[in-house]
Amino acid sequence: MADNFELLAILGTGTFGDAWVARSKKHDKKCVVKVINILRLSERELDQALTEVSVLGRMNHVNIVQYLDAYVHNGTLNIAMEYADGGRY
């Protein structure tokens, strides 16, 4: 699954990881991949990260960023989501 995304540029860094602008090779379009180092997470934090993936996977609403994929690669949980261009309203 890691081969399906090419990380292009870092968007930001948070407490648990980084958000990257990426390119989905499958759809040949921009997306965001949230990269979380799961080796440093407590059991509770890991559970919260996995819950985030589960909830995002079930969401289908025009005002919620669309979940694309999730995979574990080299000790990181990677959550791929649509790229929301434009930002502030």
N, C-alpha and C positions, 0 to 999 in steps of 0.2 A: 504494500500500500504506500510505503514511503516513496516509491518510484513514481507514484501518480502526481506528486506535487514538487514543484521547484521553488524553494524559498528565495525571494528576490531582495527584500529590504526589510529591516526591522521597523515596526511601527511604534513599539513601546515595550517597556519592561515593567512587570508588576511583582508582587510578593512571591508568586509561585512560578513565574516563567515569563516568556516573551511572546509578543504577538508579531507575526510576520506577514507582509504582503507576499503572496505566493501566486504561482500560476498552476492551475489545474491542467495537467497534460491531457487528461481524458476529455475535458470540455474546451480546452485551449482558451481559458478566460481567467481573469484575476479573481483571487479569493484571499481569505485570511486564514492563517494556520496559527493557532494558539499552542505553544510548545511548553509543556509543564514537566519539570524534572521530577518524576515520581519516586526516585531513589531518596530524595530529601524530605518527602512528605510523611507526616504521621499517618497512622491508620485512619484516623478521623478525616484528615485532609484528603487522603486518597479516596475515601468513600464519597466525600463531597464532589470531587472532580468527576468521579464515575457517575454520580447522580446528575451532574450538569450535562454530561454526554447523553444520558438517558432522556432527560427532560427536553433538551434541544432536538433530539431525534424525533420526538413526538409533536413538536410545535409546527404548525402550518398556518401562519397568519402574515398578512402583507406588512405589518408593522414590526415583525420579529425577524431578525437575521436568520436566514435559512441554514440549517445544518447540512453539511455535505458528506462528511466522513470522519471517522476517528480511528486511530491506530497507535500502537506502541512501537517505538523504534529507538534502539540504543538508550534505554532507560528513561525515555520521555513519552508522555502521553501527548499526542498531537490531535487537536480538534480542528477540522477544516470547516469553515463557514463561508457563506457568500460575502463578497466585498461590498460594503455599504458606502458608496461614493457620495460625497456631498456634505455629510456631517450635520452641522448645526441647523436648527430651524428658527 
